[in-house]
Amino acid sequence: MPLQLLTIPCLSDNFAFLLVNEANEAALIDAPEAAPINALLDSHGLTLTTVLLTHHHWDHVEGLNDLNIAEGLKVVGAKADAHRLPPLTQEVSEGDVLEVLGEQVKVLDVSGHTLGHIAFYFASSGFVFTGDSLMAFGCGRLFEGTPSQMYQSLSKLAALPNDTLVCSGHEYTQANARFATAMHPNDTAIVSRAAETERLLAAKQNTVPSSLALEKATNPFLRAESIETFTRLRAAKDTF
């Protein structure tokens, strides 16, 4: 059976995600803030067995120490980032395959936003947890990596099946929509998605997760046909 996905708004604009199996065991992806995660664990009667960390930024790890956890909690993160992540029980790298809640999970190196940033791809359930690499209608700012690294990371994610749900780390979709429409004011798909983004937010609904098919059709950074085009777009977004 596919795992159940629960999306948890945290802090001012972060998301954490819980995956749940039929035994009410849960895996958490990123830990921005403990209180809303603990509340959901408690209200659903879930046992947290695993935490997967995408990268070291404080707003993805700060809540870890205050979580309601089971004995023997597994904390998984990038080997390349281990020196600045909370203590890990398992260090992973590109191409490693984990077993989480009975499902195989592939680790992808998606450096760019940071060096050592990873994503977790649950093929059977159709989820990819991208942190601050590929985001809804956009991509993460390049704090440490190069445009070439981020372009390669996004190309790797774009190669996943179109029906994959992209679970990214922030509610930045409105700002990303404004940039996308400024770059492509006559693109009907982009304009339509921007309008839908406004409708969802006005109704106090999340715009994350999003389908990879939608991202490939409307996300300017996935539509960039070369590193040069991507580099110009990322620079334009930085000053937009």
N, C-alpha and C positions, 0 to 999 in steps of 0.2 A: 504494500500500500504506500502511495506517496506520503511524504511527511506533510504535516499541517504547518503552515507559515503564519506567524503572528508578528505584526509590525508594531513597534513600540516607539512613539515619539518621546524624545528625551531632550533635556536642556532647552535651548530656545529653538533649535532647528535641526537637531540630530535625530537619527533613527538607530535603534538596535532591533535585532530580529531574533525571534525564538522559533526553532523547529521542534515539533512535537511528534512522537511516535504513538502507536496504539497502547503502549504500556505507560503513557503519561510521563515518559522521560523526555527531557528537553535539552537542546543544545542552543547556546547563545552565540550570536555573532556580534562582536563589539559590545563594550560596556561603558557607554557615556555617563550614565547616571543610575545609581542603584535603585532608588525609590520606585520609579515606575516599572522597572523590571521585576523587583520583588513583589510588587502588588499584583502583577499578572501571574507570576509563578504561584502565589498564594491563592488567588481567586480561581485558578484553574486546577489547583491541586497537583502541580507539576514538580518533578524532581530534576534539578539542574545537574547534569552529569558532565557537560563539556562546554568550554568557552573557546571560540575561535577568534583570534585577533587579526585584523587586516593590516594595521600599522600602529606606530608608537604614539601618535599625537594624543595629547591629554584627553581630548573630547571623545576618544574612542576606547580609553582604558581606565578613566578616572573612577568609575563606579565599581571596579572589580573587587576591591577589598571589602566592600560593604554588601555584597550579594548574599542572599540566603542559599547556601551551597550544601550539597551532599558530601559526605566523606569520600575522599578519593577523586575529587574534581580534576578533570583533565583541562589544562590550559595550553592551547596550541598557538604558536606564532612563528614568524619567519626566523630561520637561523641567522640570516643576514642582519636582522634587526634585533636580535636577542639581547644585545648589550644595552638597549634602551627601552625594552618592553618590561612589563612586570615579569616576575619569575615564571618560567615556562616548564611544563612537564614534558612537552614534546616540541622540538624544533624541526621545522619543515622547510623545504626548498622546492623550486620549480619542478614539476613532474611527479612529486611525491603523491601517493594515493593513501588516504586515511579511511578508516571505517568509523562513521559517526551515526549513531542511532540505527545501526544495521545497514547503512547505505554507504557505498563507496563515494569518496569525495576527492576530487583532483585539485591540487594546489597549482596556481598559476602565478608567476612573477609578473606583476603589473606596475613596476617601478615607473616613476615620473613625478607624481605628487610628492612622494618621498622615495628614497632608495630603500629597497627591502620591503616595499609594499606588496602584499599578496592578495589574491582573490581565491575564493573557495567555490568550486563548481560541483553541485549535486546533480549529476546527469539524470538519474532515475526520476527524481522529483521535478527537475527542470528549473532549478534555481541557481543563480550565480550571485555571490555576495562580493561586491566590487569596492566597498569602502569609498574612498575619495579618488578613484581612478575614473572609470566610466560612471557618469552620473546622469540623472534624468534630464534630457535636453542639453547636456553639456559634459564637461570633464573637469577634473580637479586642477587647481592652480599648480604650477611647477615650482614647488619650494626647493627641491633638491635635484631632481632629475632634469634631463634635457628634453627638448621637443622630440628628438628622435626616439628616445626611450618611451615617452608617452604615446607617440604614434604607433610604435611597435606593440605596446601594451593594448591599445585600443583595437588594433588589427587582430590581435590574438582573441580578444573578447568577441569581436564582430564575427569571428569564424564559428562561434557556437551556434546551435540550432536556433532558428528564428523565434520559436515559441518559448525560449528561455525567459524567465522572469529576472530582470535586472534589479537587484536589491542594493541600492546605493545608500550612502551614509548621511545624506542631508536633504532637507527640504529647500533646495536652491532652485527649484524648477521655474518659479516665476521670473527671477532674475535671468535665468538661462533663456527663457522664452522671449524676453525682451531683446536680448542680444541676437537670438536666432532670427527674429522677425526684422530686426534692423539690418542684418546681413542679407536676408532673403525676403524682402517685403512683398514680393509677388508670388511666393511659393504657397500654393493653397494648402498643402499638407502641413506646413509649418504654421501658417496663420490659423488654421483650424485647431491644431494642437495647443497653440498659445491661448486661444479662446476657451478650450476645454480646461486648461490649467487654471484659468481665472475662475471658471465655474466651480471646479472642484474645491479650490481654496475658499471661495465665498461660502460654499456649503460646509466648510470645516472638515473636508475630506483630504486624505493624503494623496499626493501625486506619485508616490513611491510605494511599491515597485512599479516598474514599467516593462513592457515586453521588448525584447531585443529587436523584433521586427519594427516596432514603432521607433526605436532609437535609430535604426539603420535608415528609416525613411525620413526622419525629421531632425536628427541631431547633427548640427553642422560639423562637429568634430569627427563623427564617424563617416560623414560624406566627403571629407577632405581626401582628394585623390593622390596627394603626394605629401611628403614631409614638409616641403616648402609651403604648400597651402595651409597645412596644419599649423606651422610655425607662425604664419601671418595671422591666422585666426586666433591662436592662443594669445599672441601679443595684443591683438585688438580687444579681446575680452578683458585682459588685465587692466586696460585703461578705459573700459566702457562705462 
